[in-house]
Amino acid sequence: MNEPSEITAGFQYSWEETLSDYPADDGWSLKYKGLNASGKIEITADADGSGYSVTLAPATTSDYTAGIYTFYKYVEHTDGRKYQISSYTVEVFSNPITATTLDTRTHARKMFEALEALEIGRADHVQKAFSIAGRQIEYLSPEEIIKWKNHYKRIMLSEEGIPPVRKRLTKFSDPFV
């Protein structure tokens, strides 16, 4: 997989791809579609002999909305056949040069903080609109909130290089026995 796993809006990205089962010079074209709750990104690769070349110009990526996208990589033949090659996630970041503010929190930290605020009744409307598996978090049960909060806490601590706290059980004996 040659595609970037992160894209910063306003910057250029280039990669090449070779798909021996779907050569460009045999009528195939390579396409990508990235989706999330707030937008979509569509990319069509250029044919380069039997392979493909992709260049995302800064003017193109500057229109990308920050967030985590699920990308679908697929091929399409001139006769109408389509095959999905893979799916993966890409995080798009705001352009730091044109941004007036910058939120450097990871997705896991944002989700953890939103779930924690929801748990104590202090979530704002933006946090309540966050979703997990297509459901807004404000509609999760208390048990689900705790489960997901713990899930995102583990990811967040791992990303921040903080080792998980291990419970240690200590048995005390009566010294007078």
Secondary structure per residue as TSV (DSSP state, phi and psi in degrees):
chain	resnum	aa	ss	phi	psi
A	1	M	-	360.0	119.6
A	2	N	-	-101.4	-8.1
A	3	E	S	-69.1	150.6
A	4	P	-	-71.0	147.0
A	5	S	S	-92.6	-12.4
A	6	E	E	-138.3	142.9
A	7	I	E	-132.7	131.7
A	8	T	E	-103.1	122.9
A	9	A	T	-55.1	139.2
A	10	G	T	90.1	0.8
A	11	F	S	-116.1	159.5
A	12	Q	-	-92.0	143.1
A	13	Y	E	-134.9	139.5
A	14	S	E	-141.2	143.5
A	15	W	E	-158.0	163.0
A	16	E	E	-120.2	152.1
A	17	E	E	-140.2	139.4
A	18	T	-	-123.9	124.5
A	19	L	-	-124.6	96.4
A	20	S	T	-60.8	-29.2
A	21	D	T	-78.9	-15.0
A	22	Y	S	-137.4	66.0
A	23	P	-	-68.9	141.4
A	24	A	G	-62.0	-35.2
A	25	D	G	-79.0	7.2
A	26	D	G	-113.4	19.8
A	27	G	T	93.8	6.4
A	28	W	E	-93.4	149.2
A	29	S	E	-129.5	145.4
A	30	L	E	-101.6	131.2
A	31	K	E	-135.6	157.8
A	32	Y	E	-133.1	141.4
A	33	K	E	-134.8	120.4
A	34	G	E	-106.4	133.0
A	35	L	E	-132.1	144.5
A	36	N	E	-151.2	-175.3
A	37	A	T	-65.4	-22.9
A	38	S	T	-110.8	1.0
A	39	G	E	177.6	-176.8
A	40	K	E	-141.7	154.8
A	41	I	E	-130.5	126.6
A	42	E	E	-119.7	132.9
A	43	I	E	-133.3	134.9
A	44	T	E	-120.0	125.0
A	45	A	-	-76.2	151.9
A	46	D	E	-89.2	142.0
A	47	A	E	-69.6	138.4
A	48	D	E	-139.1	82.6
A	49	G	T	68.5	-122.8
A	50	S	T	-92.5	-8.3
A	51	G	E	-102.4	-164.6
A	52	Y	E	-136.3	150.7
A	53	S	E	-131.0	134.8
A	54	V	E	-124.3	130.7
A	55	T	E	-132.7	122.0
A	56	L	E	-103.6	111.2
A	57	A	-	-73.5	153.9
A	58	P	H	-55.1	-36.5
A	59	A	H	-64.7	-30.7
A	60	T	H	-75.5	-49.9
A	61	T	H	-70.3	-20.4
A	62	S	T	-64.9	-21.3
A	63	D	T	-85.2	-6.7
A	64	Y	-	-72.7	134.4
A	65	T	-	-86.9	134.0
A	66	A	S	-60.4	144.6
A	67	G	E	152.2	-179.2
A	68	I	E	-102.0	125.7
A	69	Y	E	-113.6	145.0
A	70	T	E	-95.0	121.1
A	71	F	E	-100.7	140.0
A	72	Y	E	-116.2	119.1
A	73	K	E	-99.7	125.2
A	74	Y	E	-147.7	162.5
A	75	V	E	-116.7	152.0
A	76	E	E	-136.7	133.6
A	77	H	E	-97.2	157.2
A	78	T	T	-62.1	-21.1
A	79	D	T	-86.5	2.8
A	80	G	S	102.0	-10.4
A	81	R	-	-67.0	142.1
A	82	K	E	-134.8	139.2
A	83	Y	E	-136.7	132.5
A	84	Q	E	-80.5	132.0
A	85	I	E	-91.9	-46.4
A	86	S	E	-166.3	171.1
A	87	S	E	-138.6	149.2
A	88	Y	E	-162.6	170.5
A	89	T	E	-107.1	148.3
A	90	V	E	-133.7	131.9
A	91	E	E	-99.1	126.2
A	92	V	E	-101.4	129.0
A	93	F	E	-106.7	150.5
A	94	S	-	-64.2	154.5
A	95	N	-	-70.5	115.2
A	96	P	T	-71.0	-18.3
A	97	I	T	-79.0	-37.8
A	98	T	T	-97.7	-10.1
A	99	A	-	-70.1	145.3
A	100	T	S	-97.8	-19.0
A	101	T	S	-138.7	162.8
A	102	L	-	-144.8	122.3
A	103	D	-	-101.7	107.9
A	104	T	-	-92.1	5.7
A	105	R	-	-68.2	143.3
A	106	T	-	-75.0	166.8
A	107	H	H	-57.5	-43.1
A	108	A	H	-62.1	-41.9
A	109	R	H	-66.1	-42.0
A	110	K	H	-61.4	-43.3
A	111	M	H	-66.8	-43.1
A	112	F	H	-59.4	-47.5
A	113	E	H	-64.6	-38.2
A	114	A	H	-66.2	-43.4
A	115	L	H	-66.0	-38.8
A	116	E	H	-65.2	-43.0
A	117	A	H	-64.5	-38.8
A	118	L	H	-64.9	-40.5
A	119	E	H	-61.6	-36.3
A	120	I	T	-99.3	8.3
A	121	G	T	77.8	25.5
A	122	R	-	-120.7	16.2
A	123	A	-	-72.4	136.0
A	124	D	-	-85.7	176.9
A	125	H	H	-64.6	-30.2
A	126	V	H	-68.4	-45.8
A	127	Q	H	-65.2	-39.9
A	128	K	H	-63.3	-25.4
A	129	A	T	-82.0	-11.5
A	130	F	-	-57.1	150.1
A	131	S	E	-132.1	151.9
A	132	I	E	-128.4	123.0
A	133	A	T	52.5	41.1
A	134	G	T	81.2	2.0
A	135	R	E	-113.1	131.6
A	136	Q	E	-64.0	140.3
A	137	I	G	-66.2	-23.1
A	138	E	G	-65.7	-15.8
A	139	Y	G	-100.6	6.6
A	140	L	S	-76.3	149.0
A	141	S	-	-73.7	161.7
A	142	P	H	-55.7	-37.8
A	143	E	H	-65.8	-41.0
A	144	E	H	-66.6	-38.0
A	145	I	H	-60.0	-46.5
A	146	I	H	-63.5	-44.1
A	147	K	H	-59.9	-49.2
A	148	W	H	-70.5	-35.1
A	149	K	H	-61.5	-44.8
A	150	N	H	-64.1	-39.0
A	151	H	H	-59.9	-51.7
A	152	Y	H	-69.9	-28.4
A	153	K	H	-65.4	-42.6
A	154	R	H	-61.1	-44.3
A	155	I	H	-64.6	-46.6
A	156	M	H	-58.9	-47.5
A	157	L	H	-64.6	-37.8
A	158	S	H	-63.8	-44.1
A	159	E	H	-63.0	-33.9
A	160	E	T	-89.9	3.5
A	161	G	T	72.7	22.5
A	162	I	-	-97.5	120.3
A	163	P	-	-67.2	147.6
A	164	P	-	-65.2	147.0
A	165	V	-	-79.5	128.0
A	166	R	-	-101.4	134.5
A	167	K	-	-76.6	134.2
A	168	R	-	-118.5	125.6
A	169	L	-	-98.1	127.8
A	170	T	-	-115.9	134.1
A	171	K	-	-103.5	123.7
A	172	F	-	-100.6	138.0
A	173	S	-	-109.6	156.1
A	174	D	-	-77.4	117.5
A	175	P	T	-70.0	-13.5
A	176	F	T	-96.3	6.4
A	177	V	-	-95.8	360.0
